[in-house]
Amino acid sequence: MTVIRTKVLVADDEAPIRDSLRLFGWARHDLELVGVARHGREAMELSLAAEPEIVVTDIVMPVMDGLRLTRRLKEWKPDVQIILLTCHSDFDYVREALVLGACDYLLKGTYREEDLVAALNKAKERIPGRNRDDAGGDKRYEIREALAFIRDHLREPFGLPEVAAHVGLSANYFGLLFRRETGEPFQDYVKRERLEKAAYLLRHSAMKVYEVAAETGFPSYRYFTDVFCKRYGKSPREYRGSHG
């Protein structure tokens, strides 16, 4: 079966960034790098010739900056997806670019390859006319990203909409996909992860029970005790005593 790759163009005035993105494994993610530009004007010229579906662009560039490029690209082709490369000091520009229609941004010097992949997958999801179910590998990747988010944020309050937004999918679609890929509804999975981490902490740490409840994201000591008893048949104190 022929793989139809999504066309991507990169624009950045810093040679190390351009070189790094040239070396990214585009084909591995069903993407094709169709151009690399040094500034916005060159990026616009390359876009008119290569017609990329995604443009990854720095905000601060000579000749034509990322904001002007975003505006021009959206006037030329409203469906083109734009990912911004930015520094901490550029957030006012980021907000303006998001208003103009950019779909995501990455912080230079701190983003990891998986962050870039997540942003690219989010952009691909927004390209009209795509058969989203064809991209099974990407969806599995996004579920892996969701599982990592859940694991790293158990202490914090979050729900399905927040995690769906983090991986760039609609809440309804993400909920169906999550259940299909994991075999569990989202809320059941999160509760199980929290309880399993709580049980581990009760066995292997000296944290007080209320501290374990807070560390695993349960909003109150009473609620934590209730759901823990239902899962393990013992209160947290009894469970700790039996594993002491």
Backbone hydrogen bonds, N-H to C=O, Kabsch-Sander energy under -0.5 kcal/mol:
donor,donor_aa,acceptor,acceptor_aa,energy
4,I,2,T,-0.6
5,R,3,V,-0.8
6,T,30,D,-2.4
8,V,32,E,-3.2
9,L,54,I,-2.3
10,V,35,G,-2.4
11,A,56,V,-2.7
12,D,37,A,-2.4
15,A,13,D,-0.6
18,R,14,E,-2.2
19,D,15,A,-2.9
20,S,16,P,-2.3
21,L,17,I,-2.4
22,R,18,R,-2.1
23,L,19,D,-1.5
24,F,21,L,-0.7
26,W,24,F,-2.3
29,H,25,G,-0.6
29,H,26,W,-1.7
30,D,27,A,-2.0
31,L,26,W,-1.9
32,E,6,T,-2.9
34,V,8,V,-2.9
34,V,32,E,-0.7
35,G,8,V,-0.7
37,A,10,V,-3.2
40,G,62,P,-0.7
40,G,64,M,-2.0
43,A,39,H,-2.2
44,M,40,G,-2.5
45,E,41,R,-2.2
46,L,42,E,-2.6
47,S,43,A,-2.3
48,L,44,M,-2.2
49,A,45,E,-1.2
50,A,46,L,-3.3
51,E,47,S,-2.7
53,E,7,K,-2.0
54,I,7,K,-1.9
55,V,81,Q,-2.9
56,V,9,L,-3.0
57,T,55,V,-0.6
57,T,83,I,-2.7
58,D,11,A,-2.5
59,I,85,L,-1.5
61,M,59,I,-0.8
64,M,62,P,-3.2
66,G,59,I,-3.4
67,L,59,I,-0.5
69,L,65,D,-2.3
70,T,66,G,-2.6
71,R,67,L,-2.5
72,R,68,R,-2.6
73,L,69,L,-3.1
74,K,70,T,-2.3
75,E,71,R,-1.8
76,W,72,R,-2.2
77,K,73,L,-3.3
80,V,77,K,-2.2
81,Q,53,E,-2.6
83,I,55,V,-2.6
84,L,104,D,-2.4
85,L,57,T,-2.7
86,T,84,L,-0.5
86,T,106,L,-2.6
90,D,87,C,-2.0
91,F,88,H,-0.9
93,Y,90,D,-0.7
94,V,90,D,-2.1
95,R,91,F,-2.5
96,E,92,D,-1.7
97,A,93,Y,-2.7
98,L,94,V,-2.6
99,V,95,R,-2.0
100,L,96,E,-1.8
101,G,97,A,-0.8
101,G,98,L,-0.6
102,A,97,A,-2.4
103,C,82,I,-2.4
104,D,82,I,-1.1
106,L,84,L,-2.8
108,K,86,T,-3.4
108,K,106,L,-0.6
110,T,107,L,-1.6
111,Y,107,L,-1.9
115,D,112,R,-0.6
116,L,112,R,-1.8
117,V,113,E,-2.5
118,A,114,E,-2.3
119,A,115,D,-2.3
120,L,116,L,-2.6
121,N,117,V,-2.8
122,K,118,A,-2.2
123,A,119,A,-2.2
124,K,120,L,-2.6
125,E,121,N,-2.2
126,R,122,K,-0.9
126,R,123,A,-0.8
127,I,124,K,-1.3
130,R,127,I,-1.2
132,R,130,R,-1.2
134,D,131,N,-1.6
135,A,132,R,-1.3
136,G,134,D,-1.3
139,K,135,A,-2.1
140,R,136,G,-2.4
141,Y,137,G,-2.1
142,E,138,D,-2.4
143,I,139,K,-2.2
144,R,140,R,-2.3
145,E,141,Y,-2.4
146,A,142,E,-2.1
147,L,143,I,-2.7
148,A,144,R,-2.2
149,F,145,E,-2.2
150,I,146,A,-2.6
151,R,147,L,-2.5
152,D,148,A,-2.2
153,H,149,F,-1.1
153,H,150,I,-0.7
154,L,151,R,-0.6
156,E,153,H,-1.8
163,V,159,G,-1.8
164,A,160,L,-2.8
165,A,161,P,-2.4
166,H,162,E,-1.9
167,V,163,V,-1.7
168,G,164,A,-0.6
168,G,165,A,-0.8
169,L,164,A,-2.6
174,F,170,S,-2.8
175,G,171,A,-2.5
176,L,172,N,-1.9
177,L,173,Y,-2.6
178,F,174,F,-3.2
179,R,175,G,-1.9
180,R,176,L,-2.1
181,E,177,L,-2.6
182,T,178,F,-2.5
183,G,179,R,-2.1
189,Y,185,P,-2.2
190,V,186,F,-2.4
191,K,187,Q,-2.4
192,R,188,D,-2.3
193,E,189,Y,-2.5
194,R,190,V,-2.4
195,L,191,K,-2.5
196,E,192,R,-2.6
197,K,193,E,-2.1
198,A,194,R,-2.4
199,A,195,L,-2.7
200,Y,196,E,-1.9
201,L,197,K,-2.4
202,L,198,A,-2.4
203,R,199,A,-1.7
204,H,200,Y,-2.4
205,S,201,L,-1.8
212,V,208,K,-2.3
213,A,209,V,-2.4
214,A,210,Y,-2.0
215,E,211,E,-2.6
216,T,212,V,-1.5
217,G,214,A,-1.3
218,F,213,A,-2.4
224,F,220,S,-2.3
225,T,221,Y,-2.5
226,D,222,R,-2.3
227,V,223,Y,-2.5
228,F,224,F,-2.3
229,C,225,T,-2.4
230,K,226,D,-1.9
231,R,227,V,-1.7
232,Y,228,F,-3.0
233,G,229,C,-2.2
239,Y,235,S,-3.0
240,R,236,P,-2.4
241,G,237,R,-2.4
242,S,238,E,-2.1
243,H,239,Y,-0.8
243,H,240,R,-1.0
244,G,241,G,-0.9
